[in-house]
Amino acid sequence: MIYHLNFGIGWASSGVEYAQKYRAEILRQIDIQNKFVYLDFMSNENIQTLTSNIGFKDDEVIWLYQYFTDIDIHPTTYHIDDLVNSIQDSIIRTEQVGKIKLLVLPGQDNYVRCYMHNTEEGTVDRAEFVSNGKLIRKDYFNYTRLFSEYYAPKANKPELYLRHFYQEDGRIAYSEYINGSDSMFFINEVKLYSKAEFVAYFIQQLNLSHKDIVIIDRSTNIGQAVLQNKNDAKVGVVIHAEHFSDHFTDAEHILWNNFYDYVFTEAKHIDFYITATDAQNKLLKQQFEQYKNLHPKIYTIPVGSIDQLIKPKSRKRYSLISASRLASEKHIDLIAKAVIKAKKELPDLTLDIYGEGGEKEKLSQIIVDHDAQEYIKMKGHVDLKTVYSNYELFLSASQSEGFGLTLMEAVGSGLGMIGFDVNYGTKTFIEHEGNGFLIPLQLDQIANDEMINIYAKKIVDFYKSLDYKDVELNSYSIAKEFRTEILTKKWKTLIEEVQND
């Protein structure tokens, strides 16, 4: 069994979750059993809704908080009628606005607020119980009641103090006692006095053996628990981002990325590392030797793969695409402003922005402020596999990439590329003046307005100086190195070597 450790998952997942998705698809092909483990507490959605959305099978998923119950990872099928039948008071009336259904009970300000999973099917994700205007309990469901949260008023606000997690028959499987940011977990006779102890106990219960491999995708605050309880299992760490700070590194000292500091410091106890590119592999090996006098096993396995090159019959002329989380570090605002500027020289330009995230409102406002609604569209979060090929040019403004899954997917559809000349990602997928342009990253010396001007000029140069047929051929040539069959062989080799070591 291979256990893949992560924290959370959402609708707008990061590259880590998509890397896990690609990994799952490859390992299924070579008949490897997988469990993708999520350690964060999540309550906005049934975790199955989120994991199935990205492409995981239900029996591949372990959620820490559900592990100590006998309730399976399962779609939400709990029906509003089941909830109504469980309420002892009579229901005076019901009200519904959108996906929220209110069950009004006798008395003053007594009601149950139901958050519907599917209004047409009548399925419920969670319900909030309010008495005398005070929130007292929340229940969460999949095919049955998963857990309940209990609240008490404090400073006129509800404060969470207890969670009960249930067995399928309704008995309490275990409880979590909460005091602010601190938690205690009581599982049968076992008392765990922190989240760290809870995670460590979970790792113990896996009963890992020499036949198992643990792959850590995120390690903050869990590395020690894994290494102390792994038994004879092999442990590997996937490097998903820039692993050190160049600014604070000299000939004698290196500052590791804090996300990897523990697993690098304890390198003697890590069986292998995985980087997404040969460039990062080479640099990391050099740094381990220089700063730690160590020579760990480091494999290069891209975090994504391409099943086949997608070749469209035609593309929309002057069509641009950006795809990423709408987060500040992705600098999609720079892309939007550069397109607005380039539009003055290329009047047929259009830009579609795919993704969700915290910068959505800011980007929407930029579009409105520049009257760009007709040619810049916010497209939300969709499966892009068959979408890229509708476009000619992919735009990236990220200033740090461990790999860049969207970059790989774009070259797999033959798009031209523009991005900043940063380590690993863009260098891997952009051949300067071959399939696009790499823009030197000089943000310390160049004001943001000037960077927008430079980026806009590269968009114009792409259409005025490059032959698109050559661009397309060059992108397809780069993409061939990331075919699924090649990555499958890499994973086979890694597993065989690690287990036989």
N, C-alpha and C positions, 0 to 999 in steps of 0.2 A: 504494500500500500504506500502511496505517496500522499503525504499531508501537506497542503499548501496554506500557510498561515497569513491571514490578512486581518484588517480591523473592521471596516465597514463597507457598505455598498449602497449606491443610491441610483436615482434616475439619471443624473448627470455624473456618471462614474468617471474616475480618472484613468490615466493610461495603465495603471497597475491592474485594475479590474479587467480591462480589455486584454492586457498581456496574459492574464490568467485564463481568459476565455479562449484565446488562441492556443494556449498550452493544453487546455482541456481537449480541444478538438484534435490536436496532434497525438496526445497520449491515448485517446480512445482508439485511434487507428492502430496502435501497437499493443492494444489490449492490456493497458496498465490501469490498475484500480486507483482512483483518485478520490480524495476528500478535500474540498475547499472550505477552510475553516474561517469563520468570521467571529471576532472576539469583542467587537463593540456592542453595547446595548443599543438597539434600534426599535423604535415604536411607531413611527409615522406610517409605516406600511408593514404588512406581512412580509417577512424576509423572502418568502417564495416568490412573491410578485416581482421583487427586485432581481433575484438571481435568475429566474426564468426569463425575464426580460432581456438579460444580457446573454443568455444562452447556456446556463448550467442546468444539468438534470437534477431533479429533486434528490435522488439518492446519492448525488455527489456532494451535497451541501451539509455542513455541520455548523449550527449556530450555538456558540458557547452557552447561551442562556436557555436553549431548548434541549441541550444534550442530556441533562439530568432528569428529563421527563421521558415518558413513553409516547409522546405525541410526535408524529412524523412531520417533516417538511412537506407542506401540502398547500395547494391553492386555497384561496378563501371561498368556502362554500357555506359557512354558517349563515342561516337565514334569519331575517327579521322576525319571522313568526316564532322561531325558537327563542329569540330574545324576549319577545312579548310574553310567551308562555312561562318564562322564568321569573317574570316580575309579579310579585305577590299583590301589589296594589292594582286597583282597576285603573284603566287608562281613560281619562276624560275625553281627550281628543288627540289627533296627530296633526302635525304641520310639517311641510317639507319645502326647503329652499335648496335647489341644486342637489348636491350629494349629501346634504345634512337633513336628517329626519328627526323631528322632535316628538317624543312621547310625553304628553302632559299628564301629571299625576295629581291626585287630590291634595289640597293644602296650598300654602303660599309658596310660590317659587320652587315647586317640586317637579322635576322632569328628568327624562333621560335623553341626552343628545346622541344620536346615532350617526356615525360616519360611514356612509354606504360604500361598499366596494364596487357594486354594480347595481344601480338603481332599478334597471329593468328586471334583473334576476332576483333582486331583493336580498343580496348578500351584504354582510356587515363586516367592516374591518375592526371597529372599536366603538365602545359606548361610554359616555360620561354620565355618572349619576350625581344629580344635584339635589340637595335637600335644604329647604329654607334659603335658597340662593347661594349655598356653599357647596363647592365641589367636594365630594367625599370619596368617590371611587371611579376608576376607569377599568373597563374590561377589554381584553384584546382577543381576537379570534382568528383561527384559520378554518378547520372543519369542526372545531370545538373551541371551548375557552382555553386559551394558552396561558394567560396570566392576568392578574389584577394588580392595580396600584391603589394605595390608600392615602388619603390626604387629610390634613388637619389645618384649621385656619391659624395663620401667624401673621401679625401686622396687616390684617385684612386681606391676606393673600393665601391661597392654598399651598401648603408645603407637603411634599411627598415624604413619607416616613417608612413605608413598607411595600414590598412586592411579594405576592404569593404566585408561584409557578405550579401548574397543575399536571396531574396525570390524566390520561384519557377518561378515566371514570370519575373525574372531578375531585379526587383526593389531592391534597397538597403534596407536591413532590419535594419542594424546598422553598426556603424563604430568604429574602434579602432585606435587611434592616438598614435604613438610610438615614444618615445625619449630615445634611449638606452634601459635600463632595465625597464623604466617606461612606463605605458600605461594609456590612458584615453579612456572611452567607452561612445559613444553617442547612446542611444537607444530611438528613437522618441524624446520626450522632456526631457528625463532623462539623466543626465550627471554623470558619475561615474569616480572618479579621481584616481582609483588604481584597481589592480586585486582583492585586498581584498574586495573593495566595490562592484565589479562586482560579486564576489561569494556571498556576502551577499544579493545583489539584486536578484540573482537567487534563493536563499533559500526562500526569501520573496514570489517570484512568484509561488512557489510550493503550497502556501496556505495550509500548513500542519495543520492537525487537530488531535484530540484525537484518530482517527481511524488509524493514520499513525505511523510508526516506522522508525527512522533514525539510521542506523548502520554505524558507522565511521570505515573504515578500515585503512585510513591514515588521521591523524589529523593536521599535521604541518601547521600552519598559517590559518587554517580554523575552528578550534574549536570554537573560539569566534563568528564567523559569524553564525555557526549552533545554538549555544545555545541562541544567542540573537534573532533569527528569527524562532525558532522551533514551536512557538505557544504552543498548547497543545500536540504536538506529543511527544512520548517517544524516548529517545536517548540512544543508547548503543555503546560501544567501544569494538572492537575485538583486543586482544593482540596477535600480530603475532610473537613476538621475545622476547628475554630476556628484562625484563622491568626495570631493575635497574643495577647500577654498584656496584658490590660487593667490589671492591677495594676502593671505596670512600664512603662506608657506614659503620657506627659504631652504637653503642647502642642508640645514640641520633639523628643522622642525616642520611638521605638516599638520594642518588643521583639517581633520576629517569632517565631512558633512555629519551633523549631529545625529541624523537618522541612521548612520552606519557606524558611528563611533564605537559602540559596544562590540558589535560583531567583527570589527577590524581589530580592536584592542585584544579580543579573545580569539584571534585568528588561529592559534594553536589547537583550538577545540572545534574549529569549523572544518568540515571535510572538503568543501569546495565552494567556490563562488561562480556566479554566472554574470557575464556582461553581455550587452546586446550588440556590441561592435568590437572588431579587432583593435581599433584605436584605443578604446577604453581598457581593454584587456591588457594591451602592451604597457600602457601608462601605469595601471594598477600594479602589475608585476614589478615594474621598475621601482615604484614607490615602496612596496613591501620590502624589497631587497635593500633599498637605500635607507629607509627609516626604521625598519624592524628586523632586518637581516633574516627575513623569512621568505620561503618560496612556496606559497600555497597553490593548490590546484585552482586554476581559473579557466572556465570554459567560455567560449563565445557562442552564444545561441541567441539569435534575434528574438525579440519578444512577440513578433507577429510573423505571419507567413501569407503567401499568395497561392491560392489553389490554381488559378489560371489567369492569364493576362486578359483583360477585358478590352476588346477592340470594337468601338461603336461604328455604326454606318456613317454617322456625321456628328459634328459637334456644333453647338451654337457659337457663332463668331463673337469674339470679344467677351466671352463669358468667363467670369472669375469666381472662385470658390474659396472660402475659408471654413475650416472645421476643427473645433476644439472645445474644451470647456470655456465658458465665457468668464474667465478669471483674469485678474489684473496682470498676472505674470505672462499671459499669452499676448497682451498688447493688441487686441483686436481693434481698439480705438485708433491706433496708429494706421492699421490697414485701411479702415474705413475712411480716414482723413486723406490717406495717400490716394485712394481710388477717386475720392471727390476731386482732388487736385488733378490727377491724370485724366479725368473725364474731359477736362478743358481741351486737351489735345486729341483725345480719342473719344469722341462723343457717343459712340455706340457701346461703351463699356457698361457691363452690369456686374454686380457682386451679390452673391448669395452667402449669407453667414449661417452656418449650421452649428448648433450647440445650445446648451443651457448653462446658466450660472449667474453669479452675483453681479456681473457687469452688464447684464441684459438691459436694464433700465437706462444705464449710462449710454450704451450704444444706440438704443432707440432714440434717445434725446439728441445725440450727434446727428443721426439721420434726419430728424425733424428740423433741427436748427439749420441744416444746410439744404433743406428742401430736396433731399435725396431719396424720398420714398419710392419714386418711380423706378430707380435703378439699383438701390441697395435694399435687400430683403432679409429679414430675420426668419429663418426657416425652422428653428427649433431643433429638437433631438430626434433624428431618424436613422435608420439603417442605411449607410451610405454605399454599400458594396456596389450597387448598380447605379448609383447617383453620380459618382465622380466622372464617368465617361460622357456626361452631358456637357462638360465644361472643357475649356482650353488651358486655363492657368490656375494653379494652386498657390495661395499666398499664406506664408507663415511669418509671424513676427516674434516668436518665442526667442528668448535670449539664453535659454538653457534647456537642452534636450538630451535625455539619456538615449533615446532612439527616435521616437516620432512615428507612432503607428499610422497617423493620418498621412504623413509624408510617404510611407511605404505604400499605403492603399492608393494614393494619388498617382505615383509612378507606375503602379500596376495597371492603371487605366490610361497610361500614356500622356498624362498631363505635363505641361510645362511647370516649372517651379521657381519661386522666388522666396528667399529667406535670409536670415542673418548668418554670417560665417562664424558659427559657434561649434564647440566640440561635439563630436559624435553624430547627432541626428542629421542636421542639414548637410554636413560634409559627406554623409553616407548616401544621401539621395539626390543631392544637387551637384551636377557637374557644371562648373562655372562656364558660361557661354556655350555649353553643350545642350543641356535641357533646361537652362534657365540662368539665374544669377544668384551668387552669394554676395551679400552686402557686408562689407567690413563693419564690425561692431565697435563703435567708438563713442559710446554714449557719455563717457566721462568728459570727452572733448567737444561733443556736438550737441547743441540744444535740440529739444524735441521737435520744434518746427523745422529745423534744418534736416533732421532725420526723416521727417515726413516728405520733405522735398526730394531727398535722395531716393526714398522708396518709390515715390511717384514717378521719378525719372526712369527707374528700372522697369516699371510696368510699361512705360512708353517705349523704352529701348527694346523690351521683349518683342513687341509687335513691329517695330521698325527695323530691327537689326538681325533677328533670328528667323530662320526658315522653319515653319511649324512641322513640316514632315520630318526634318532632322531632329527637332526637339522630341517629337513623339517616339521616333526610333531609339533615341538615346535613353529616354525614360524606360521604355520596355526592356532595353538591354540591362539597365541597372536593376530592374525588378526581377529579372530571371534568377538572380542570386538568392532570392528570398522565397523560392517555390517551396510549397509544403513538403514535397518529397525530400528536399535537401535537409530541412529542419527535422524531419522525422528521423533521418539517419543520425543527425547530431544528438538527438535525445536518446536514441537507442545506445549510442556509444557512451554517453554520459552515465546512463543507468547501469550498463554492464560494467564499466570501469569502477564506478563508485561502490557497487555491491560486491565486486571481487577484490576490492582493495583490503 
